[in-house]
């Protein structure tokens, strides 16, 4: 009994290392747009690896779900945004690449360079006007919600780091939030 009480008391002490501080959904002529801000600090192990030139991979996922009373909510649309953050020790510049697919796969990536770590992390932490669905995907009177998730993707790290990261809280960054999409008439 005492062990259960101790375990229950210890469970709330673990704080999440990331938080979705802002999530805004808009219906526009372009479609359903998502803007979000995620607050997190890099754990020392992640920051150390970055400063040594090891790139870190972040993923933002969004799913548009239609409410159903008789079953799980139905997935209507969504997407993923993959980010590769790297530091070049020789030039002392930060580089951020964005893609809708994992960065290692062939595909279109957008890149941007930054002078400081703070500028680069600000770009990782903020998602602005990301199109996650077409307006034609929505039914006029149905109720929808959006499930947003942000995480550090350790599966894309080099193998030695993947093995060392398993079960380590220093290699875990995760935040999530679910929010209702307002109906067309503002309800």
Secondary structure, DSSP 8 states (H G I E B T S, - for coil): -HHHHHHHHHHTT---SEEEEEEEEEEETTEEEEEEEEEE---HHHHHHHHTT--EEEEEEEEEEE--SSSS-EEEEEEEEEEEEEEETTTTEEEEEEESS-TTSSS--EEEEESSHHHHHHHHHEEEEEEEE-GGGS-TT--EEEEEEEEE-GGGS-HHHHHHHTT-GGG--EEEEEEEE--TT--
